[in-house]
Amino acid sequence: MGLSWLFPEAINEMAKQVDSLFVFISWISLFIFVLVEMLLFIFLFRYRRRRADKQGVALHGNTKIEIIWTVIPALILVAIGIYGSQMTYAIQTPPKDVYTINVTGHKWRWDFQYPEGFKTTNDLRIPEGKNVLFKITSADVIHSFWIPEMRIKQDAVPGRQTQLWSGPAKVGNYKIYCAEYCGTMHSMMTSKLSVVSQGDFDKFVKSGGKSALAGAPAGGAGSEGKALAEQKGCLACHATDQNKLVGPGWGGKFGTDHKLADGSTVKYDEKYIIESIMQPAAKLPEGFSGPMPPQQVTEQDAKAIADYIKTLK
């Protein structure tokens, strides 16, 4: 039974099994609800008191009926428990042939460490034909790693590693969310999941996580910097307009005079942007008491991000 009208698309076999369990429990619940309400109305009308002086019959129980209405619900609960437990253990127990990706939650981004030795931020890519194991933890507070289309959700806990796995999934682009409130920017803690062909994934791995997706729009001023800003998680803390998030907004700033925390001003130009990325504590903007954490970027990366900021109005 398709549930696309109710849920996001199920993109792997495990998600379809979760949906089947949901349908199974829902139909049982609906049947019992309808049965109970129907019997309630039948008894209300069939056995209602018709005369004010009429007394009801005193009943002292019916052992046979009581056994039936106890045993049948118990058997139903046992069936649901067995079905649900088997699925829970299946989700928690990966097969041997898995491709392992380490997932780390931060305020407010997701980092993905691949077995080939490189890392991406807010950009998770997996090959369509492989089983993938996610080993999940957190660097600060409790987060929750949630991919609706895979029907998987697992807490990311500081100092502890949890895990979930996914079987082969349908090619496409999907969203990853944090499902545990983790601070002021919780709602912005989203990431991109791309299920790609094996060929595209091999190119991605060969590039160290830097290759563009097949079919992505090419060229344009600041396109490289935009891709880097998304990949490095910059946009989790900086808006592309003038709104203040964790850090100052980038929109419409380039070429203007920028006030600093010490009362001085500086020109918001390429030199200042690169310096702010490479040495965050050098010149703090007004309204911010501390610098952003050091970033794992090269000066060339910082220049590309500056070129992107130039394009923002």
C-alpha positions in Angstrom: 0.0 0.0 0.0 1.5 3.3 -1.0 1.7 6.0 1.6 3.1 8.9 -0.5 0.0 10.9 0.4 0.9 10.7 4.1 4.7 10.2 4.3 7.7 11.2 2.3 8.7 8.7 -0.4 10.3 5.5 1.0 13.6 5.2 -0.8 14.9 1.8 0.4 13.6 -1.6 1.5 13.9 -0.8 5.2 11.8 2.3 4.9 9.1 0.2 3.1 9.2 -2.3 6.0 8.7 0.5 8.5 5.7 1.7 6.5 4.3 -1.9 6.5 4.6 -2.0 10.3 2.8 1.3 10.6 0.0 0.1 8.3 -0.3 -3.2 10.2 -0.7 -1.3 13.6 -3.0 1.3 12.1 -5.4 -1.2 10.6 -5.6 -3.2 13.9 -6.1 0.0 15.8 -8.8 1.2 13.4 -10.6 -2.1 13.6 -10.7 -2.2 17.4 -11.8 1.5 17.5 -14.7 0.9 15.1 -15.7 -2.3 16.9 -15.7 -0.7 20.4 -17.6 2.4 19.2 -20.1 0.3 17.3 -20.8 -1.9 20.4 -21.0 1.2 22.5 -23.8 2.7 20.4 -25.6 -0.7 20.1 -25.6 -1.1 23.8 -26.7 2.5 24.4 -29.8 2.1 22.3 -30.6 -1.6 22.7 -30.3 -1.7 26.4 -31.3 1.8 27.4 -33.8 2.2 30.2 -37.3 2.7 28.8 -39.2 3.3 32.1 -38.1 5.5 35.0 -38.9 2.8 37.5 -37.2 -0.1 35.6 -34.2 -1.6 37.4 -31.2 -3.2 35.5 -30.3 -6.8 35.8 -27.5 -7.4 38.4 -24.6 -9.3 36.6 -21.8 -10.9 38.4 -19.5 -11.4 35.4 -18.9 -13.9 32.6 -15.7 -15.8 32.9 -15.7 -17.0 29.3 -16.2 -13.5 27.8 -13.6 -12.0 30.1 -11.0 -14.6 29.1 -11.7 -13.9 25.4 -11.4 -10.1 25.7 -8.2 -10.5 27.6 -6.5 -13.2 25.5 -7.2 -11.7 22.1 -5.7 -8.2 22.8 -2.8 -9.9 24.5 -2.1 -12.0 21.4 -2.4 -8.9 19.2 0.1 -7.0 21.4 2.5 -10.0 21.2 2.3 -10.0 17.4 3.0 -6.3 17.2 5.8 -6.7 19.7 7.5 -9.5 17.8 7.1 -7.7 14.5 8.4 -4.4 15.9 11.3 -6.0 17.8 12.5 -7.9 14.7 12.6 -4.7 12.7 14.4 -2.8 15.5 17.1 -5.4 15.7 17.4 -5.5 11.9 17.9 -1.7 11.8 20.5 -1.9 14.5 22.4 -4.9 13.1 24.2 -4.1 9.8 25.2 -6.8 7.3 29.0 -7.5 6.8 29.3 -5.8 3.4 28.7 -2.2 4.5 30.3 1.1 3.6 30.9 3.0 6.9 30.5 6.7 7.2 31.1 8.5 10.6 28.5 11.2 11.3 29.2 13.9 13.9 26.7 16.5 15.0 27.8 20.0 15.8 26.0 23.2 16.7 24.7 23.6 14.0 25.9 21.3 11.2 26.6 17.7 10.3 30.1 16.4 9.5 30.6 13.2 7.5 33.9 11.4 7.6 34.5 8.9 4.8 36.7 5.8 5.1 39.0 7.2 2.4 40.1 9.9 4.8 38.3 13.0 3.7 35.4 14.9 5.4 32.4 16.9 4.1 30.1 19.2 6.0 26.3 19.2 5.3 26.9 17.2 2.1 26.3 13.5 2.5 26.7 11.3 -0.6 26.2 7.6 -0.8 26.3 5.1 -3.7 22.9 3.7 -4.8 23.8 0.0 -4.8 25.6 -0.3 -1.4 24.6 -1.0 2.2 25.8 2.0 4.2 26.4 2.1 7.9 26.2 5.4 9.8 28.2 5.6 13.0 26.8 8.6 14.8 28.1 10.8 17.7 28.1 14.5 18.7 30.8 17.0 19.5 28.8 19.1 21.9 25.1 18.6 22.8 22.5 15.9 22.0 21.4 16.0 18.3 19.2 13.5 16.4 20.2 12.3 12.9 16.9 12.1 10.9 16.4 11.1 7.2 12.6 11.0 6.7 12.8 9.1 3.3 14.8 6.3 4.9 12.6 6.3 8.1 15.7 6.4 10.2 16.2 8.6 13.3 19.0 8.2 15.8 20.3 10.3 18.6 23.8 11.7 18.3 25.1 11.7 21.9 28.4 13.3 23.1 31.0 10.7 24.1 28.9 7.8 22.8 28.6 6.2 19.4 25.3 5.0 18.1 24.6 3.4 14.7 22.1 2.8 11.9 22.4 1.3 8.5 20.6 1.7 5.2 20.3 -0.8 2.3 20.6 0.2 -1.3 18.6 3.4 -1.8 16.9 5.2 -4.8 18.9 7.8 -6.6 17.9 11.4 -5.7 18.4 14.3 -3.4 16.9 14.3 0.1 17.1 16.3 3.3 18.7 15.4 6.6 17.4 17.1 9.8 18.2 17.4 13.4 15.2 16.1 15.3 16.4 17.0 18.8 16.2 20.7 20.0 19.9 21.7 20.3 19.9 25.5 20.6 18.9 28.7 18.9 19.9 27.5 15.4 18.3 24.1 15.7 15.8 24.8 12.8 18.8 25.6 10.5 20.6 22.4 11.2 19.8 20.7 7.9 22.0 18.8 5.5 21.8 17.4 2.0 21.7 13.7 1.2 22.5 12.7 -2.4 22.1 9.1 -3.5 24.2 8.8 -6.6 25.3 6.2 -9.2 28.5 4.2 -8.4 30.3 6.1 -11.2 29.4 9.5 -9.7 30.3 8.3 -6.3 33.7 7.1 -7.4 34.4 10.6 -8.9 33.3 12.1 -5.6 35.7 9.9 -3.6 38.6 10.5 -6.0 38.1 14.3 -5.7 38.3 14.0 -1.9 34.7 15.1 -1.6 34.9 18.1 -3.8 33.4 17.1 -7.1 30.1 18.6 -8.1 27.0 16.5 -8.6 26.2 15.4 -12.1 23.7 17.7 -13.6 24.4 20.6 -11.2 24.3 24.0 -12.7 27.8 25.1 -13.8 29.6 28.4 -13.9 28.5 31.8 -12.7 30.2 34.3 -10.5 30.9 32.9 -7.1 29.7 29.4 -7.9 32.8 27.8 -6.5 32.5 29.9 -3.3 28.9 29.1 -2.9 29.6 25.3 -3.2 32.4 25.7 -0.6 30.2 27.7 1.8 27.5 25.0 1.6 30.1 22.2 2.0 31.9 23.8 4.9 28.7 24.6 6.8 29.2 28.3 6.6 25.5 28.9 5.7 24.4 27.3 9.0 25.7 30.4 10.8 25.7 33.1 8.1 22.6 34.2 6.2 23.0 35.2 2.6 21.0 38.3 3.3 21.6 40.9 6.0 19.9 38.9 8.8 22.0 38.1 11.8 22.2 34.4 12.7 25.0 32.9 14.8 27.3 35.2 12.8 26.7 38.3 10.7 24.7 38.1 7.5 26.7 38.4 4.2 24.2 40.1 2.0 24.8 43.6 0.8 28.0 44.0 2.9 30.7 43.9 0.3 32.4 47.3 -0.3 30.8 49.0 2.7 32.3 50.3 5.9 32.1 47.6 8.6 32.1 48.5 12.3 34.2 46.3 14.6 33.8 45.4 18.3 36.7 47.8 19.4 34.8 50.7 17.8 37.0 51.1 14.7 35.8 50.5 11.2 37.2 48.5 8.3 36.3 48.2 4.6 34.3 45.0 4.0 36.5 43.9 1.1 38.1 40.7 -0.1 41.1 41.2 2.2 38.9 41.6 5.3 36.8 38.6 4.4 39.8 36.3 3.8 41.4 37.5 7.1 38.2 36.9 9.0 38.0 33.3 7.7 41.6 32.5 8.2 42.1 34.4 11.5 38.6 34.7 13.0 39.9 36.5 16.2 41.8 39.2 14.3 38.9 41.7 13.8 35.7 40.9 15.6 32.6 42.6 14.1 30.4 44.8 16.3 27.8 42.9 18.4 29.9 39.7 18.7 31.9 38.9 21.9 33.8 36.0 20.6 35.3 34.7 17.3 33.9 31.8 15.3 35.8 28.5 15.6 38.9 28.0 13.4 37.9 26.8 9.9 39.5 24.0 7.9 39.9 26.0 4.7 42.8 27.1 2.6 43.5 30.7 1.6 42.3 29.8 -1.9 39.0 28.5 -0.4 38.6 31.7 1.5 39.1 33.8 -1.7 36.5 31.7 -3.5 34.0 32.3 -0.6 34.9 36.1 -0.8 34.0 36.0 -4.5 30.7 34.5 -3.6 30.0 37.1 -0.9 30.6 39.8 -3.6 27.6 38.5 -5.5 25.2 38.7 -2.5 22.9 41.8 -2.5 
